[in-house]
Amino acid sequence: MKFYSKIAALGAVLAIATAFAAADTLQLGSYATTQSNMGNVNSAMNFAGFSLSVPTTLPTGTNSTFFLDPTTVWHAALPGSTWIGSTATSGPGGVNPASGYYVYTTTFSATPGVYFGTFSVLADDTTYVLLNGVTPNPLPGSEGALGGNLHCADGIPNCLTVDTVSVSGVNLMATNTLAFIVQQAGDQAPGLDPSGLDFSANLTNVPEPSSLMLLGTGLIGSAGALLRRRRA
């Protein structure tokens, strides 16, 4: 009797434990090299490099980034984040950064698994997003269409309309890298074509309990079946 009771007790413990499995919740957001992380788990934004055309491989530079004031030109910074740029003068009222593609990166740790939540991004003129070197789905992927580029990209992501997507089924590893390829047209009058990036995300991983739950309930069922067979 004690043997069967122990099996049943072990199964109950495994089944109950799944209900208390801790979820891994991540707050991510852009902030400059010299800023505090504002509660974000990711590193400060890194300016990895610049190219005249879309880079076929991501640059690996480790240059500083700078806080940019959106003033009334850009949308206000997203919660838990700030606008950042490659120079302190690349924001509104500064100098027009050269036309081309500016790459920013940040890294963060996570419990490996599948995550869901929200991801928001703003950029001037627009940006392409990569997670661990690939275009994630459903994170913002394609750059917004520049169109007339009278302010920033006509399509989103842009600097006026927050591009927020619901995230589900995003696989994270123990160490992850987010890369942003920010396109800059630089074709407006001096001081009227700033360049910058802002992003914010909240992602949660609910531990997969099915295996432990199946094992636990299976042990409970087996103990009951064995006990009934012995009594018979």
C-alpha positions, 0 to 999 in steps of 0.5 A: 500500500505504501508503495502505491501511495508514494507513486500517487504522491509523486504524481500529485507533486509533479501535477501541482508543480506545473501550476506554479511554474514561473513565467519569464517576463522580459521588458525591453527598450532602447536607451543610449550608452550613458543612460540607465536601463529604466528597468529593461533587461537588454543592453544599451543600444550599440551603433554597429555601423553604417553603409550606403546600401542595405548591408548583406551582413550585419556590421559588428562595430561597438560605437556609442549611441546618444539620447535624442530629444523628439521635441514636437517633430517625432512621436514621444518616446515609448514607455520605458525607452528613449529615442537614440541615434548615432550622434548627439546631433542626429535628432530634430534640429540637428544636422542631417545624417548622411543618406544610407543605412545605420545599424543598431544592436542590443543583446539580452538574456532569456529562458529559452522557449516560446514567447508572446507579448507586444513589440513597438517601434518608431524610426526616422526615416524607417527601420528593418528589424532582425532577431538573432540574424533573421526576420522574425514573424510577427515582429516588425519586419519590412521597412516602411515605404519612404514615399515622398519622405516629407517628414519620415517614411510614409509607411510604418515603421516611421517616426509618427505612428507607433508600429505595435504588433502582437507577438506570439510564437517567438523563439528565444535563446539563452542569449539574443540579439536584436538588430535594427537597420535604420534607413536615412534618406537625408534628402530634405533641407539641412536640419529637417531630416533627422535620424533616430530609433525608438523601440519597446517590448514586453515578452512573456514565456509561459513554461510548457507544463504538458510533459510534467502534467502528463507524467504526474497524472500518468503516475497517479493513474498507474498507482490507482490501477495497480492498487485495484489490480492488487485488491482484485 
